[in-house]
Amino acid sequence: MGSWWTTADGGVCVTVRVSPGARRSEVVGVAADALRVRVAARPVDGQANRELERLLAKHFSVRPRAVTVVHGDHSRVKVVQILGDDDLVRRAQEMSPE
């Protein structure tokens, strides 16, 4: 288990550090304590949170409905729950720095 993610019922919870208003949405990499992500949406009316959920669903190969911001709606540091199978945990493990 990495320090930026933990297993949860039916998936993982991921700590994410978000930079909104970027030129394009992308997963930048893993810092010691969080997955670093840039999103092209502005932090207005939940746009950045929706874009984050869409990006993480694509990145972890899950349905968009399987990704939910559960903590930090108005913060750059968020906790996101991603529901999925054992492959989801394996993908998170592969992203963790050694």
C-alpha positions in Angstrom: 0.0 0.0 0.0 1.3 3.5 -0.9 1.1 6.5 1.3 -1.0 8.3 -1.3 -3.7 5.5 -1.6 -5.4 3.0 0.7 -7.6 0.1 0.0 -11.3 0.7 0.6 -14.5 -1.4 0.3 -14.6 -2.3 -3.3 -11.7 -0.2 -4.5 -9.2 2.4 -3.3 -9.2 5.9 -1.8 -6.6 8.2 -3.4 -5.2 11.4 -2.0 -4.9 13.9 -4.9 -3.2 17.3 -5.2 -5.0 19.2 -7.9 -3.8 22.1 -10.0 -6.9 23.6 -11.7 -6.9 25.9 -14.8 -4.1 24.0 -16.5 -3.6 24.0 -20.3 -4.7 20.3 -20.4 -5.9 17.6 -18.0 -3.2 15.1 -17.0 -1.9 12.9 -14.3 1.6 14.4 -13.5 2.9 11.7 -11.2 3.1 10.5 -7.7 4.6 12.6 -4.9 5.3 11.0 -1.5 1.9 11.9 -0.1 -0.4 12.5 -3.1 -1.1 11.8 -6.8 -0.4 15.0 -8.6 -3.0 16.0 -11.2 -3.6 19.0 -13.5 -7.1 19.7 -14.7 -8.0 22.1 -17.5 -11.3 23.1 -15.8 -11.5 26.1 -13.5 -12.5 25.7 -9.8 -15.9 27.2 -10.4 -19.3 25.5 -9.6 -17.6 22.1 -9.2 -16.1 22.1 -12.8 -12.6 21.1 -11.6 -14.0 18.3 -9.4 -16.0 16.8 -12.3 -13.0 17.0 -14.6 -10.8 15.3 -12.0 -13.4 12.5 -11.7 -13.5 12.1 -15.5 -9.7 12.1 -15.7 -9.2 9.6 -12.9 -11.8 7.3 -14.4 -10.0 7.3 -17.7 -6.6 6.9 -16.0 -7.6 3.9 -13.8 -9.9 2.4 -16.6 -13.1 2.5 -14.6 -16.6 3.9 -15.3 -17.0 7.6 -14.6 -19.7 6.8 -12.0 -17.1 4.7 -10.1 -15.0 7.9 -9.2 -16.2 10.3 -6.4 -14.5 13.2 -4.6 -15.3 12.3 -1.0 -13.3 14.9 0.9 -11.9 18.3 0.0 -14.5 19.6 -2.5 -13.1 23.2 -2.1 -9.5 22.3 -1.5 -6.5 21.5 -3.8 -5.9 18.4 -1.8 -8.7 15.9 -2.1 -9.6 12.3 -1.3 -11.2 10.5 -4.2 -12.8 7.1 -3.9 -12.4 4.8 -6.9 -14.5 1.7 -7.1 -13.2 -1.3 -9.0 -11.7 -4.8 -8.9 -8.4 -6.2 -7.9 -6.8 -4.7 -11.1 -7.5 -1.2 -9.7 -5.3 -2.0 -6.6 -2.6 -3.5 -8.9 -2.6 -0.3 -11.0 -2.2 1.9 -7.9 0.6 -0.3 -6.7 2.4 0.0 -10.0 2.2 3.8 -9.8 3.8 3.9 -6.3 7.4 5.0 -6.2 9.8 2.3 -5.0 
